[in-house]
Amino acid sequence: MENSDIPIQNGGPGEHDKFITNGGDCRVGPVFDPRTKLDETSYESKVYYLPTLRTSSYLRCDCSVSEIRTKLWETLEKPPAISVPRKVYVIEALNEAFDSALKDIDLSPVIGVQLEGINISRSGTLKCVSVCTETAVYLFDIGKMKYSVFKYGLQYFLESQEKVKVFHDVRFASDLLHHQYEVNLMNVFDTAVADITFFTMSQAQGFLPRFIRTYQVLCREYLGIPETGLFYFKYRPETMERDQGRFWRNGFDKQTILALSRNCLYFLPLYKICKKAVMYHFNQGTQLFLSTVRELGNNDAKKLQTKPIEKISTPQELCALYPTWSKDKEEARNQGRTVEGDFIYQDRGKYYPRQLCE
């Protein structure tokens, strides 16, 4: 579970509700400033302030780091600057705080969503729906609000075709929402699928990775989030439901709120860079098309102008930009990879921070 040896500290909110990381190494512990009011009004909710942190180019693992940093980062040593909210609201009832949260969600074209509970699936128990916007993280207490949280607002947004919902591995969330709450997700951007696409296009010669990678791995590799800014839930596969139940035994205490917040806090910056990753080859091709005719001499440009567009050849330079998918199993094995049909076993970067293993 979260680093329980780091004490919860009180600290005043910063000058702004959001913070922007500038890169660099910085170890950060949980820091909270509990408030009983929202913006000096009498809303019936709890608001907490998350700690600030700096992103880092240092990582304990080295999976797809080279490809990601070469193609998506400005430099290998400089993580992308990201903006995430500091405020966390715990919503427990249909009150003014709930209405305020819905207004913020309504104004957000993209939201991050995470379902939390025990064995998230059609047979599991939903405890919390976490929603992240550019200004705040909202933790909806399903134990207290039950179906009303969907009936009076969230279902509309989750099923909206206009609003982008960012999930990581949406499969079981979709299963639970459909079978237990009759909510059918629409317009979803799945960061796990984006990572699979980028890995397949950029590294795996057309092979698909056998397993997906975790949200924590993507936060570290794509954004440079240090392990101290992430939550790691350590459980035993054979007793997973029991271990998940133990996580919820103290309800929404500070450590739980910190963990839930970090599990969705980075969805919006992750969405931006994963979208860039998925569009990488497309954007490279577009840049080529912008310059192909523009940089020709006058005579060559004039010759092309007289041809119908369907008779103008595709630029040969595209061959160098787009991957060639040979699916050469022998070559993959020579590189130390294990191949099984159309799938390849990649390093998933699955590890726990050292303090959790001691």
HELIX and SHEET records of a PDB file:
HELIX    1   1 VAL A   65  LEU A   72  1                                   8    
HELIX    2   2 GLU A   96  ASP A  106  1                                  11    
HELIX    3   3 ILE A  142  MET A  145  1                                   4    
HELIX    4   4 SER A  148  VAL A  149  1                                   2    
HELIX    5   5 PHE A  150  LEU A  154  3                                   5    
HELIX    6   6 GLN A  155  LEU A  158  1                                   4    
HELIX    7   7 ARG A  171  TYR A  181  1                                  11    
HELIX    8   8 THR A  191  SER A  202  1                                  12    
HELIX    9   9 TYR A  215  LEU A  218  1                                   4    
HELIX   10  10 CYS A  219  LEU A  223  3                                   5    
HELIX   11  11 GLU A  227  GLY A  229  5                                   3    
HELIX   12  12 PRO A  237  THR A  239  5                                   3    
HELIX   13  13 MET A  240  PHE A  247  1                                   8    
HELIX   14  14 LYS A  254  ARG A  262  1                                   9    
HELIX   15  15 PHE A  267  VAL A  278  1                                  12    
HELIX   16  16 TYR A  280  THR A  292  1                                  13    
HELIX   17  17 ASN A  298  GLN A  305  1                                   8    
HELIX   18  18 ILE A  309  LYS A  311  5                                   3    
HELIX   19  19 LEU A  318  LEU A  321  1                                   4    
HELIX   20  20 LYS A  329  ASN A  334  1                                   6    
HELIX   21  21 ARG A  354  CYS A  357  1                                   4    
SHEET    1   A 2 GLN A   9  ASN A  10  0                                        
SHEET    2   A 2 VAL A  31  PHE A  32  1                                        
SHEET    1   B 2 LYS A  18  ILE A  20  0                                        
SHEET    2   B 2 SER A  83  PRO A  85 -1                                        
SHEET    1   C 7 LYS A  46  TYR A  49  0                                        
SHEET    2   C 7 LYS A  87  ILE A  91 -1                                        
SHEET    3   C 7 ALA A 136  ASP A 141  1                                        
SHEET    4   C 7 THR A 125  CYS A 132 -1                                        
SHEET    5   C 7 VAL A 110  ILE A 118 -1                                        
SHEET    6   C 7 VAL A 164  PHE A 167  1                                        
SHEET    7   C 7 VAL A 188  ASP A 190  1                                        
SHEET    1   D 3 LEU A 208  PRO A 209  0                                        
SHEET    2   D 3 PHE A 343  TYR A 345  1                                        
SHEET    3   D 3 THR A 338  GLU A 340 -1                                        
END                                                                             
